[in-house]
Amino acid sequence: MNYLAVDTSGKYLTVIAKNGEEIYEYFDENCGVDHSVKIMIEIENILARAKLSLADVDFFACTVGAGSFTGIRIGVSTVKALAFANKKPVLRITSFDTLAYNKDSGKVLAVIDAKHNGYYVCPYVDGVAGEAKYISGEQLPDFIGFSFLSSEKIAGVDTEVVSCVKGFIRAIERKEKDITDDINSLTPLYVRKSQAEEGR
């Protein structure tokens, strides 16, 4: 199936389009706070590269978190709007999926740096996700027997740096059974409250 997929959950921006058997990728590893500025431009660019119109897209996929609160909101709202306007189904992917699906099997821990010695983590055993949590750096060694996968090196931790783009594509392929017409299933995954909410 043809699809358009967006990931704005980190400091990077990923946009992927599939037309037939061909997959087209855009990846900006340091988009920073420019997601709202770049997202529609890069969606238009990649659709042009893939020779796709929005009407040609069979479904829209979006990473819903965990990660940057602002980035997640931008990606989710954009994809929901496109899906609604074009009456297309959606697929919900987590940031943990984009890390974990770089591996086919085994025990892996998807680790996302939440800053200030905090981490979002989710264990996977042979591709099946466990419970996502927010933990401190001191708790990482508790996951004995797991290989740690992250998009960036974690100081003091034996981490394998993997591709969010490759993992995103593989997650979409492996979770196509979860495609739904329920656009409201694209809700942000917040493993913990934002700093603003915690300060209330």
C-alpha positions as CSV (number, residue, x, y, z in Angstrom):
1,M,0.0,0.0,0.0
2,N,1.0,3.6,-0.6
3,Y,1.6,5.7,2.5
4,L,2.8,8.9,3.9
5,A,4.5,8.8,7.3
6,V,5.8,11.6,9.7
7,D,7.9,11.5,12.8
8,T,8.4,14.8,14.7
9,S,8.9,13.2,18.2
10,G,12.5,14.2,18.6
11,K,15.0,16.9,17.5
12,Y,14.9,15.3,14.1
13,L,12.2,15.3,11.4
14,T,11.4,12.2,9.3
15,V,9.1,12.1,6.4
16,I,8.6,8.9,4.4
17,A,6.5,8.2,1.3
18,K,5.9,4.8,-0.3
19,N,4.6,4.4,-3.9
20,G,4.3,0.8,-4.9
21,E,7.6,-0.9,-4.0
22,E,9.6,2.4,-3.9
23,I,10.2,4.1,-0.6
24,Y,11.3,7.8,-0.4
25,E,12.9,9.2,2.7
26,Y,13.6,12.7,4.1
27,F,15.6,13.0,7.4
28,D,16.8,16.1,9.1
29,E,18.8,15.0,12.1
30,N,18.7,18.5,13.8
31,C,15.3,20.1,13.0
32,G,15.2,21.4,16.5
33,V,12.2,23.7,17.0
34,D,11.5,24.1,13.3
35,H,9.0,21.2,12.9
36,S,6.1,23.6,12.4
37,V,8.0,25.5,9.7
38,K,9.4,22.5,7.8
39,I,6.8,19.8,8.1
40,M,4.4,20.8,5.3
41,I,7.2,21.9,3.0
42,E,8.9,18.5,3.3
43,I,5.6,16.6,2.9
44,E,5.0,18.4,-0.3
45,N,8.6,17.7,-1.4
46,I,8.5,14.0,-0.7
47,L,5.1,13.5,-2.4
48,A,6.6,15.2,-5.5
49,R,9.6,13.0,-5.4
50,A,7.4,9.9,-5.0
51,K,5.0,11.1,-7.7
52,L,2.1,10.8,-5.3
53,S,-0.9,13.0,-4.6
54,L,-2.6,12.9,-1.3
55,A,-5.5,11.1,-3.0
56,D,-3.0,8.3,-4.0
57,V,-2.0,7.7,-0.3
58,D,-3.8,4.6,1.2
59,F,-3.0,5.6,4.8
60,F,-1.2,8.1,6.9
61,A,1.3,7.0,9.7
62,C,2.5,9.1,12.5
63,T,4.8,8.7,15.5
64,V,2.9,9.7,18.6
65,G,5.7,9.7,21.2
66,A,7.2,9.5,23.6
67,G,9.5,12.5,23.1
68,S,9.3,16.2,22.5
69,F,5.8,17.3,23.7
70,T,5.7,20.2,21.2
71,G,7.0,18.1,18.3
72,I,4.5,15.3,19.0
73,R,1.6,17.7,18.9
74,I,2.7,19.2,15.6
75,G,3.1,15.8,13.9
76,V,-0.1,14.3,15.3
77,S,-2.3,17.4,14.4
78,T,-0.8,17.6,10.9
79,V,-1.4,13.9,10.1
80,K,-4.9,13.9,11.6
81,A,-5.8,17.0,9.5
82,L,-4.5,15.3,6.3
83,A,-6.3,12.0,7.0
84,F,-9.5,13.8,7.8
85,A,-9.4,16.0,4.7
86,N,-8.6,13.1,2.5
87,K,-10.9,10.5,4.2
88,K,-8.0,8.1,4.7
89,P,-7.2,5.7,7.6
90,V,-4.2,6.1,10.0
91,L,-1.5,4.1,11.7
92,R,-0.2,4.9,15.1
93,I,3.6,4.2,15.7
94,T,5.5,4.9,18.9
95,S,9.0,6.3,19.2
96,F,9.9,3.1,20.9
97,D,8.8,1.1,17.8
98,T,11.1,3.2,15.6
99,L,14.0,2.0,17.8
100,A,13.0,-1.5,18.7
101,Y,12.1,-2.7,15.1
102,N,15.7,-2.3,14.0
103,K,16.0,-5.8,15.5
104,D,14.0,-8.8,14.5
105,S,14.0,-10.6,17.8
106,G,15.5,-10.8,21.3
107,K,15.2,-8.7,24.4
108,V,15.7,-5.0,23.6
109,L,15.1,-1.8,25.6
110,A,14.2,1.2,23.5
111,V,15.7,4.2,25.3
112,I,14.8,7.9,24.6
113,D,16.7,10.6,26.4
114,A,14.3,12.8,28.3
115,K,17.1,15.1,29.6
116,H,18.1,15.9,33.2
117,N,19.1,12.3,33.8
118,G,15.7,11.0,32.8
119,Y,14.8,8.4,30.2
120,Y,11.7,7.1,28.5
121,V,12.0,3.4,28.1
122,C,10.0,0.5,26.7
123,P,11.1,-3.2,26.8
124,Y,10.5,-5.5,23.8
125,V,10.7,-9.2,23.7
126,D,10.7,-10.7,20.2
127,G,9.0,-7.6,18.8
128,V,6.3,-7.5,21.5
129,A,6.2,-4.2,23.5
130,G,6.0,-4.1,27.3
131,E,5.1,-1.2,29.5
132,A,6.6,2.2,28.6
133,K,8.0,4.1,31.6
134,Y,9.9,7.2,32.7
135,I,12.9,6.3,34.8
136,S,16.1,7.9,36.1
137,G,19.5,7.0,34.7
138,E,20.3,5.1,37.9
139,Q,17.5,2.6,37.0
140,L,18.8,1.7,33.5
141,P,21.0,-1.1,34.9
142,D,17.9,-2.8,36.3
143,F,17.1,-4.1,32.8
144,I,19.4,-7.1,33.0
145,G,19.7,-9.1,29.8
146,F,18.3,-6.4,27.5
147,S,20.2,-4.8,24.6
148,F,19.8,-1.0,24.8
149,L,18.8,0.7,21.6
150,S,18.7,4.5,21.2
151,S,19.0,7.1,18.4
152,E,22.0,8.6,20.2
153,K,24.8,7.5,22.5
154,I,24.0,7.6,26.2
155,A,27.0,8.5,28.4
156,G,28.1,5.7,30.6
157,V,25.7,3.1,29.1
158,D,26.4,0.4,26.6
159,T,24.0,1.6,23.9
160,E,23.6,0.6,20.3
161,V,22.8,3.6,18.2
162,V,20.2,2.6,15.6
163,S,18.4,4.3,12.7
164,C,15.0,5.9,13.5
165,V,14.3,5.9,9.7
166,K,14.9,2.2,9.2
167,G,13.0,1.4,12.3
168,F,10.1,3.6,11.4
169,I,9.8,1.9,8.0
170,R,10.0,-1.6,9.5
171,A,7.5,-0.6,12.3
172,I,5.0,0.5,9.6
173,E,5.4,-2.7,7.7
174,R,5.0,-4.9,10.8
175,K,2.0,-3.0,12.2
176,E,-0.1,-2.5,9.0
177,K,-2.7,-4.8,10.7
178,D,-3.3,-1.9,13.1
179,I,-4.4,0.6,10.4
180,T,-7.7,2.1,11.4
181,D,-10.4,4.5,10.2
182,D,-10.5,6.0,13.7
183,I,-8.5,9.2,13.2
184,N,-8.8,9.9,16.9
185,S,-6.6,6.9,17.6
186,L,-3.7,9.3,16.8
187,T,-3.4,10.6,20.4
188,P,0.0,11.7,21.8
189,L,1.7,9.1,24.0
190,Y,2.8,11.0,27.1
191,V,4.8,8.7,29.4
192,R,4.9,11.5,31.9
193,K,3.5,15.0,32.3
194,S,5.1,18.0,30.6
195,Q,7.2,20.3,32.8
196,A,4.4,22.9,32.5
197,E,1.8,20.5,33.8
198,E,4.1,19.2,36.6
199,G,4.6,22.8,37.8
200,R,0.9,23.4,38.3
